[in-house]
Amino acid sequence: MVITVISFKGGVGKSTVSQNLAVSLAHQGKDVCIIDADENESSNIWYSFRPEELPSVPVFHVTNRTDMSKTINTLSERFDIVIIDCPPAVKDTTSRAVAKSDFSLIPITPTGGSDVWATEKFLEHISLLRDRLDAPLPCYFVVNRYEPNVTMHKAYLNALGDYMEKYQVDWMNTILHKRSAYGEANANGMGVLEYENPKAKKEIKDLTKEVMAIVELAV
């Protein structure tokens, strides 16, 4: 099973979602790895700090389009689940990753402005890929860094309804709130499931359940 975590905008939490989902799956006994397709190597650096006594979550840094295809084919035979942490750009590498994935997760931060435009631009690209490949390419929004008391955040979620219908995108019911635990766990090569924050742990556990439900339907 191959899952791409992608967005055209930086700073929305692609690496956060990739790492925490991988850690959660590893704790469930899944053989899981991450392909870090970003030149910034966020997940690769995270892996270098990961304590050896914790469940293994190997990270493979791949940024070349041809290497990406070969790596996905090879790793999908070795691991139960391959998670691709994509860069925030329209590249052949990212298009290839989406095309070879069973489904994609789209982290979004509900701050309006450029986030709205970047989201629509990405969905237009997905629509073109679907037409070109004649494939459904399922996608799901993952709301990240949500603050329930911020009016704009609520308004942004309402606006997503239009995108979902127009571009045939669903979303995860689990919302990841703005919590310092995500950054603190990342700095230590960990996931929040291995950190001291029960609310963050519950969010990732709930997101993992939703992801696995999609995986089981796809198998």
C-alpha positions as CSV (number, residue, x, y, z in Angstrom):
1,M,0.0,0.0,0.0
2,V,1.4,3.4,-1.0
3,I,0.2,6.6,0.5
4,T,1.3,10.1,-0.7
5,V,1.2,13.1,1.7
6,I,1.2,16.1,-0.5
7,S,0.4,19.8,-0.9
8,F,1.7,22.6,-3.1
9,K,2.2,24.8,0.0
10,G,5.0,24.5,2.4
11,G,4.5,24.5,6.2
12,V,1.2,22.7,6.2
13,G,2.5,19.7,8.0
14,K,3.3,17.1,5.3
15,S,6.2,15.8,7.3
16,T,4.3,15.9,10.5
17,V,1.5,13.8,9.1
18,S,3.9,11.4,7.4
19,Q,6.1,10.8,10.5
20,N,3.3,10.5,13.0
21,L,1.2,8.2,10.8
22,A,4.3,6.0,10.2
23,V,5.1,5.8,13.9
24,S,1.5,4.9,14.7
25,L,1.4,2.2,12.1
26,A,4.8,0.9,13.3
27,H,3.4,0.6,16.9
28,Q,0.6,-1.5,15.4
29,G,3.2,-4.0,14.1
30,K,3.1,-2.8,10.5
31,D,6.2,-2.8,8.4
32,V,6.2,0.9,7.3
33,C,8.7,3.2,5.8
34,I,8.8,6.8,4.5
35,I,10.1,8.1,1.2
36,D,11.4,11.6,1.7
37,A,11.0,13.3,-1.7
38,D,11.8,16.8,-0.4
39,E,15.2,18.3,-1.0
40,N,15.0,19.8,2.5
41,E,15.1,16.2,3.9
42,S,12.8,17.0,6.9
43,S,11.8,13.3,7.4
44,N,15.4,12.1,6.7
45,I,16.7,14.4,9.4
46,W,14.0,13.4,11.8
47,Y,15.0,9.7,11.2
48,S,18.6,10.5,12.1
49,F,17.4,11.6,15.6
50,R,15.1,8.6,16.1
51,P,16.1,6.5,19.2
52,E,17.1,3.0,18.3
53,E,14.9,1.4,21.0
54,L,11.7,2.7,19.3
55,P,9.9,0.8,16.5
56,S,11.8,1.1,13.2
57,V,10.5,3.6,10.7
58,P,13.2,3.6,7.9
59,V,13.4,6.8,5.7
60,F,14.6,6.8,2.1
61,H,15.6,10.1,0.5
62,V,14.6,10.1,-3.2
63,T,14.2,13.3,-5.3
64,N,14.7,12.0,-8.9
65,R,11.6,11.1,-10.9
66,T,13.1,7.9,-12.3
67,D,14.5,6.8,-9.0
68,M,11.1,7.5,-7.4
69,S,9.3,5.0,-9.6
70,K,12.0,2.3,-9.0
71,T,12.0,3.0,-5.2
72,I,8.3,2.8,-4.9
73,N,8.2,-0.5,-6.7
74,T,11.0,-2.0,-4.6
75,L,9.8,-0.7,-1.2
76,S,6.1,-1.6,-1.8
77,E,7.3,-5.2,-2.1
78,R,9.3,-5.0,1.1
79,F,7.0,-3.0,3.3
80,D,3.3,-3.2,4.2
81,I,2.9,0.5,3.8
82,V,5.0,3.1,2.1
83,I,4.4,6.8,2.9
84,I,5.7,9.4,0.6
85,D,6.5,12.8,2.1
86,C,6.4,15.1,-0.9
87,P,7.9,18.5,-1.6
88,P,5.7,21.7,-1.8
89,A,6.1,22.0,-5.6
90,V,4.7,20.9,-9.0
91,K,7.4,18.4,-10.1
92,D,7.6,15.3,-12.1
93,T,8.6,13.5,-8.9
94,T,5.4,14.5,-7.1
95,S,3.2,13.7,-10.0
96,R,4.8,10.3,-10.3
97,A,4.4,9.7,-6.6
98,V,0.6,10.6,-6.7
99,A,0.2,8.4,-9.8
100,K,1.7,5.4,-8.2
101,S,-0.1,5.8,-4.9
102,D,-3.2,4.1,-3.7
103,F,-4.4,7.4,-2.3
104,S,-3.2,10.8,-1.2
105,L,-3.5,12.8,2.0
106,I,-3.6,16.6,1.6
107,P,-2.7,18.4,4.9
108,I,-4.2,21.9,5.0
109,T,-3.9,24.7,7.5
110,P,-7.1,26.7,7.7
111,T,-5.6,30.1,7.6
112,G,-7.2,31.4,4.4
113,G,-5.4,33.6,1.8
114,S,-2.6,31.8,0.1
115,D,-3.7,28.5,1.6
116,V,-7.0,28.7,-0.2
117,W,-5.3,29.5,-3.6
118,A,-2.6,26.8,-3.1
119,T,-5.2,24.2,-2.3
120,E,-7.3,25.0,-5.4
121,K,-4.1,25.0,-7.6
122,F,-3.2,21.6,-6.3
123,L,-6.7,20.2,-6.8
124,E,-6.7,21.4,-10.4
125,H,-3.4,19.6,-10.9
126,I,-4.9,16.4,-9.5
127,S,-7.9,16.8,-11.8
128,L,-5.5,17.0,-14.8
129,L,-3.6,13.9,-13.6
130,R,-6.8,12.0,-13.3
131,D,-7.8,12.8,-16.9
132,R,-4.4,12.1,-18.3
133,L,-4.0,8.7,-16.5
134,D,-7.7,7.8,-16.6
135,A,-7.5,6.9,-12.9
136,P,-9.5,8.0,-9.8
137,L,-6.5,9.0,-7.7
138,P,-8.4,9.2,-4.4
139,C,-7.5,12.2,-2.2
140,Y,-8.4,13.2,1.4
141,F,-8.0,16.5,3.2
142,V,-6.3,16.4,6.7
143,V,-6.9,19.5,8.6
144,N,-3.8,20.5,10.6
145,R,-3.0,23.1,13.2
146,Y,-6.6,23.9,13.7
147,E,-7.6,26.4,16.4
148,P,-11.4,26.2,17.2
149,N,-11.6,29.7,18.6
150,V,-10.3,31.3,15.4
151,T,-13.2,32.5,13.3
152,M,-11.2,32.3,10.1
153,H,-10.4,28.6,10.7
154,K,-14.1,27.8,11.0
155,A,-14.9,29.7,7.8
156,Y,-12.1,28.0,5.9
157,L,-13.5,24.5,6.8
158,N,-16.9,25.6,5.5
159,A,-15.2,26.7,2.2
160,L,-13.7,23.3,1.7
161,G,-17.1,21.9,1.1
162,D,-17.1,23.5,-2.4
163,Y,-13.7,22.1,-3.2
164,M,-14.7,18.6,-2.1
165,E,-17.7,18.6,-4.5
166,K,-16.0,20.3,-7.4
167,Y,-12.8,18.2,-7.3
168,Q,-14.2,14.9,-5.9
169,V,-12.1,15.0,-2.7
170,D,-13.1,13.7,0.7
171,W,-11.7,14.5,4.1
172,M,-10.7,12.8,7.3
173,N,-13.0,13.4,10.2
174,T,-10.0,13.6,12.5
175,I,-8.7,17.2,13.0
176,L,-5.1,17.8,14.1
177,H,-5.1,20.8,16.4
178,K,-2.3,23.3,16.9
179,R,-0.2,21.7,19.7
180,S,3.5,22.2,20.6
181,A,3.8,18.4,21.2
182,Y,4.0,17.8,17.4
183,G,7.1,20.0,17.1
184,E,8.7,18.7,20.3
185,A,8.2,15.1,19.3
186,N,9.6,15.8,15.8
187,A,12.8,17.4,17.3
188,N,13.5,14.1,19.1
189,G,12.9,11.8,16.2
190,M,9.6,10.6,17.7
191,G,5.9,10.7,17.0
192,V,3.4,12.2,19.4
193,L,2.3,8.6,20.2
194,E,5.6,8.3,21.9
195,Y,5.4,11.7,23.6
196,E,3.6,13.1,26.6
197,N,0.4,14.7,25.3
198,P,-2.8,12.6,25.5
199,K,-4.8,14.8,23.2
200,A,-2.2,14.7,20.4
201,K,-1.9,10.9,20.9
202,K,-5.7,10.5,20.5
203,E,-5.7,12.6,17.3
204,I,-3.0,10.4,15.7
205,K,-4.7,7.2,16.8
206,D,-8.0,8.4,15.3
207,L,-6.3,9.5,12.1
208,T,-4.6,6.1,11.9
209,K,-7.9,4.3,12.3
210,E,-9.4,6.3,9.4
211,V,-6.4,5.6,7.2
212,M,-6.5,1.9,7.9
213,A,-10.2,1.8,7.1
214,I,-9.3,3.2,3.6
215,V,-6.4,0.7,3.3
216,E,-8.6,-2.3,4.1
217,L,-11.2,-1.2,1.6
218,A,-8.5,-0.8,-1.1
219,V,-6.9,-4.2,-0.5
